[in-house]
């Protein structure tokens, strides 16, 4: 990992955006951020069995007067395409933060197809996408995406490059 402060930057951005609920699918790239969310009493951190559950969670949060965010690995983008249709049709705000796989130095060929098409897939569903390649830009990108999502309301995603999170090595 090139810079270990970016998870803290994301957490601060979520707090600045008044995010109360954070749905997540366990992910090594988001481990520090997930642990921070779980430890903070201001946040309701909710583990999910699939990324698409997060869309329903965030819809319910918004309808209940709260803001939420979905944390996932980039491969989970393929799992949410049908549920994005609901968020789009209902004009629900949706803030997503994905740690990418299938990019820089990927050793698992199963991760490559979604890693190479995630941004295009989201854009085809009218999601505003912020791809971040530098750790110092992550927090700012989450703020920008959150403003788009919650003020729209609209759908926005921050894709954290594999160059930031690092590539796995299973030697």
C-alpha positions as a Python dict, from the first residue, in 0.01 Angstrom:
ca = {
    (1, 'X'): (0, 0, 0),
    (2, 'X'): (151, 331, -107),
    (3, 'X'): (-8, 554, 155),
    (4, 'X'): (-196, 431, 460),
    (5, 'X'): (-375, 757, 542),
    (6, 'X'): (-632, 741, 263),
    (7, 'X'): (-879, 526, 465),
    (8, 'X'): (-873, 797, 734),
    (9, 'X'): (-931, 1059, 464),
    (10, 'X'): (-1237, 867, 344),
    (11, 'X'): (-1372, 839, 698),
    (12, 'X'): (-1332, 1213, 755),
    (13, 'X'): (-1504, 1280, 422),
    (14, 'X'): (-1796, 1054, 519),
    (15, 'X'): (-1830, 1238, 851),
    (16, 'X'): (-1817, 1576, 671),
    (17, 'X'): (-2098, 1450, 445),
    (18, 'X'): (-2308, 1343, 749),
    (19, 'X'): (-2304, 977, 645),
    (20, 'X'): (-2464, 769, 920),
    (21, 'X'): (-2499, 423, 762),
    (22, 'X'): (-2214, 241, 590),
    (23, 'X'): (-2289, -86, 417),
    (24, 'X'): (-1989, -300, 331),
    (25, 'X'): (-1890, -633, 190),
    (26, 'X'): (-1573, -742, 371),
    (27, 'X'): (-1275, -637, 161),
    (28, 'X'): (-903, -633, 236),
    (29, 'X'): (-864, -295, 64),
    (30, 'X'): (-1123, -136, 292),
    (31, 'X'): (-1019, -316, 614),
    (32, 'X'): (-891, -9, 799),
    (33, 'X'): (-1190, 203, 693),
    (34, 'X'): (-1439, -69, 789),
    (35, 'X'): (-1274, -109, 1131),
    (36, 'X'): (-1288, 268, 1185),
    (37, 'X'): (-1658, 275, 1094),
    (38, 'X'): (-1736, -13, 1329),
    (39, 'X'): (-1547, 154, 1615),
    (40, 'X'): (-1718, 494, 1580),
    (41, 'X'): (-2053, 533, 1758),
    (42, 'X'): (-2171, 793, 1506),
    (43, 'X'): (-2176, 532, 1230),
    (44, 'X'): (-2391, 228, 1181),
    (45, 'X'): (-2162, -14, 997),
    (46, 'X'): (-2365, -292, 836),
    (47, 'X'): (-2203, -604, 688),
    (48, 'X'): (-2364, -727, 367),
    (49, 'X'): (-2366, -1066, 202),
    (50, 'X'): (-2361, -906, -144),
    (51, 'X'): (-2308, -560, -284),
    (52, 'X'): (-2658, -541, -426),
    (53, 'X'): (-2801, -553, -72),
    (54, 'X'): (-2622, -224, -18),
    (55, 'X'): (-2841, -47, -275),
    (56, 'X'): (-3154, -145, -80),
    (57, 'X'): (-2987, -48, 248),
    (58, 'X'): (-2899, 297, 118),
    (59, 'X'): (-3246, 345, -31),
    (60, 'X'): (-3396, 270, 309),
    (61, 'X'): (-3149, 501, 482),
    (62, 'X'): (-3243, 788, 249),
    (63, 'X'): (-3616, 728, 286),
    (64, 'X'): (-3562, 724, 664),
    (65, 'X'): (-3384, 1060, 655),
    (66, 'X'): (-3024, 936, 678),
    (67, 'X'): (-2729, 937, 444),
    (68, 'X'): (-2533, 625, 368),
    (69, 'X'): (-2240, 493, 168),
    (70, 'X'): (-2156, 158, 15),
    (71, 'X'): (-1801, 20, 48),
    (72, 'X'): (-1703, -259, -187),
    (73, 'X'): (-1434, -413, -398),
    (74, 'X'): (-1444, -318, -766),
    (75, 'X'): (-1551, -668, -867),
    (76, 'X'): (-1875, -604, -677),
    (77, 'X'): (-1975, -347, -937),
    (78, 'X'): (-2080, -636, -1158),
    (79, 'X'): (-2317, -751, -883),
    (80, 'X'): (-2508, -422, -854),
    (81, 'X'): (-2599, -344, -1215),
    (82, 'X'): (-2967, -447, -1185),
    (83, 'X'): (-3010, -263, -855),
    (84, 'X'): (-2858, 53, -1005),
    (85, 'X'): (-3165, 59, -1229),
    (86, 'X'): (-3385, 101, -920),
    (87, 'X'): (-3169, 380, -780),
    (88, 'X'): (-3168, 550, -1118),
    (89, 'X'): (-3544, 521, -1176),
    (90, 'X'): (-3628, 634, -822),
    (91, 'X'): (-3365, 913, -825),
    (92, 'X'): (-3210, 788, -503),
    (93, 'X'): (-2876, 923, -389),
    (94, 'X'): (-2609, 657, -400),
    (95, 'X'): (-2252, 707, -281),
    (96, 'X'): (-2019, 416, -354),
    (97, 'X'): (-1650, 375, -275),
    (98, 'X'): (-1477, 82, -447),
    (99, 'X'): (-1126, -50, -409),
    (100, 'X'): (-1024, -175, -749),
    (101, 'X'): (-882, -508, -854),
    (102, 'X'): (-799, -627, -1203),
    (103, 'X'): (-575, -331, -1275),
    (104, 'X'): (-212, -259, -1189),
    (105, 'X'): (-15, -575, -1116),
    (106, 'X'): (-320, -802, -1078),
    (107, 'X'): (-227, -1168, -1042),
    (108, 'X'): (-581, -1311, -1046),
    (109, 'X'): (-722, -1332, -1400),
    (110, 'X'): (-1078, -1353, -1264),
    (111, 'X'): (-1048, -994, -1139),
    (112, 'X'): (-932, -843, -1471),
    (113, 'X'): (-1259, -825, -1672),
    (114, 'X'): (-1450, -619, -1415),
    (115, 'X'): (-1139, -421, -1321),
    (116, 'X'): (-1103, -314, -1682),
    (117, 'X'): (-1472, -232, -1740),
    (118, 'X'): (-1599, -108, -1401),
    (119, 'X'): (-1586, 262, -1488),
    (120, 'X'): (-1765, 211, -1821),
    (121, 'X'): (-2024, -15, -1657),
    (122, 'X'): (-2109, 250, -1398),
    (123, 'X'): (-2119, 532, -1653),
    (124, 'X'): (-2364, 333, -1866),
    (125, 'X'): (-2599, 346, -1564),
    (126, 'X'): (-2561, 726, -1530),
    (127, 'X'): (-2326, 702, -1233),
    (128, 'X'): (-2081, 991, -1198),
    (129, 'X'): (-1740, 828, -1158),
    (130, 'X'): (-1428, 963, -993),
    (131, 'X'): (-1127, 740, -1059),
    (132, 'X'): (-843, 812, -818),
    (133, 'X'): (-479, 718, -876),
    (134, 'X'): (-314, 921, -598),
    (135, 'X'): (-375, 854, -228),
    (136, 'X'): (-380, 1223, -143),
    (137, 'X'): (-682, 1272, -373),
    (138, 'X'): (-907, 1003, -222),
    (139, 'X'): (-1075, 1209, 52),
    (140, 'X'): (-1141, 1500, -181),
    (141, 'X'): (-1292, 1263, -440),
    (142, 'X'): (-1529, 1118, -178),
    (143, 'X'): (-1643, 1470, -82),
    (144, 'X'): (-1703, 1556, -449),
    (145, 'X'): (-1892, 1232, -513),
    (146, 'X'): (-2097, 1276, -195),
    (147, 'X'): (-2200, 1626, -294),
    (148, 'X'): (-2315, 1501, -633),
    (149, 'X'): (-2500, 1207, -477),
    (150, 'X'): (-2676, 1384, -191),
    (151, 'X'): (-2747, 1718, -358),
    (152, 'X'): (-2870, 1564, -686),
    (153, 'X'): (-2991, 1326, -575),
    (154, 'X'): (-2778, 1116, -807),
    (155, 'X'): (-2546, 818, -816),
    (156, 'X'): (-2172, 867, -774),
    (157, 'X'): (-1877, 634, -727),
    (158, 'X'): (-1515, 673, -627),
    (159, 'X'): (-1291, 405, -774),
    (160, 'X'): (-967, 373, -579),
    (161, 'X'): (-699, 248, -815),
    (162, 'X'): (-511, -72, -750),
    (163, 'X'): (-196, 142, -761),
    (164, 'X'): (-315, 294, -431),
    (165, 'X'): (-429, -20, -251),
    (166, 'X'): (-150, -235, -393),
    (167, 'X'): (-166, -563, -575),
    (168, 'X'): (-190, -894, -394),
    (169, 'X'): (87, -1149, -424),
    (170, 'X'): (8, -1509, -338),
    (171, 'X'): (363, -1648, -353),
}
